[in-house]
Amino acid sequence: EFGKWLEGLGPVKWIVLGSSYHTLQIPSILKRYPGAAYISSADAWKKLRSYDPKLKRKPEFLYTMEEDVERLNKLLSEEGVKFQFVKGDAGTNSLLLFAHKTAIEVDL
């Protein structure tokens, strides 16, 4: 199982919701990793809150907010990680993640 493999690498500290559409698996991830910091679009988080009203009001970082992306990039720059929100991608609110010279994307 992927979760066991992932946990074998160390504690799960960050969860990135890279799209506003692909959220079906997120409620089980929220339960499995309640201590992780979540990075999400505002729309994806609204969707999750409609499913579970007890969910915290907002994630630690909203990548649809420019100041949150700047704060996140400052925080993780030493790890070789950078985020770039794709402005104008109105359908999915895509987020690009650059880590160790590799780009990761969900929905462009």
C-alpha positions in Angstrom: 0.0 0.0 0.0 1.2 3.5 -0.9 0.5 4.9 2.6 2.7 2.4 4.3 5.5 2.9 1.8 5.3 6.7 2.2 5.3 6.4 6.0 8.4 4.3 5.8 10.2 7.3 4.4 9.4 9.4 7.5 6.6 11.5 9.0 4.2 13.0 6.4 4.5 16.7 7.0 3.0 18.2 3.9 -0.1 17.4 1.8 -0.5 19.2 -1.5 -3.9 19.3 -3.3 -2.7 20.2 -6.8 -6.1 20.6 -8.3 -9.7 21.7 -7.4 -11.1 18.7 -9.2 -9.2 15.6 -7.9 -10.4 15.6 -4.2 -12.2 12.3 -3.8 -9.3 10.7 -1.9 -8.6 13.7 0.3 -11.1 12.9 3.2 -9.3 9.6 3.9 -5.9 11.4 3.7 -7.1 14.1 6.1 -8.0 11.3 8.6 -4.7 9.4 8.1 -2.4 12.5 8.4 -4.2 15.0 10.7 -0.9 16.6 11.7 0.3 17.4 8.2 0.3 21.0 6.8 -2.2 21.3 3.9 -1.6 23.3 0.7 -4.8 23.7 -1.3 -6.8 26.0 -3.6 -9.7 27.8 -2.0 -12.2 26.0 -4.2 -10.9 22.5 -3.3 -11.0 23.3 0.4 -14.6 24.6 0.1 -15.6 21.4 -1.5 -14.0 19.4 1.3 -15.7 21.5 3.9 -19.1 20.8 2.3 -18.3 17.1 2.7 -17.1 17.5 6.3 -18.2 20.7 8.0 -16.0 19.8 11.0 -12.9 20.2 8.9 -10.7 23.2 9.9 -11.8 26.5 8.3 -8.9 26.8 6.0 -5.7 24.9 5.2 -2.3 26.2 6.3 -1.6 27.6 2.8 -4.1 28.6 0.1 -2.1 28.5 -3.1 -4.7 30.7 -4.9 -3.5 33.5 -2.6 -0.2 35.1 -3.8 1.0 35.9 -0.3 0.6 32.3 0.8 2.6 31.0 -2.2 5.4 33.6 -1.3 5.4 32.5 2.3 5.4 28.8 1.3 8.3 29.3 -1.1 10.4 31.2 1.5 9.7 28.4 4.0 10.7 25.5 1.7 13.4 27.1 -0.5 16.2 25.5 1.5 14.6 22.1 0.7 14.9 22.8 -3.0 11.1 23.2 -3.4 9.2 26.0 -5.2 5.5 26.4 -5.9 3.9 28.3 -8.9 0.2 28.9 -9.1 -1.1 28.9 -12.7 -3.2 32.1 -12.8 -6.0 32.0 -15.3 -6.5 28.2 -15.2 -10.0 28.8 -13.9 -11.2 25.3 -14.3 -8.9 23.4 -12.0 -6.7 26.1 -10.2 -3.6 24.1 -11.1 -0.4 24.3 -9.0 3.1 23.5 -10.3 5.5 22.1 -7.8 9.2 22.2 -8.6 11.4 19.9 -6.4 15.0 19.0 -7.0 14.9 20.1 -10.7 11.7 18.2 -11.4 8.3 19.8 -12.2 5.2 18.1 -10.8 1.7 19.0 -12.0 -1.8 17.5 -11.7 -4.1 19.2 -14.2 -2.7 21.4 -17.0 
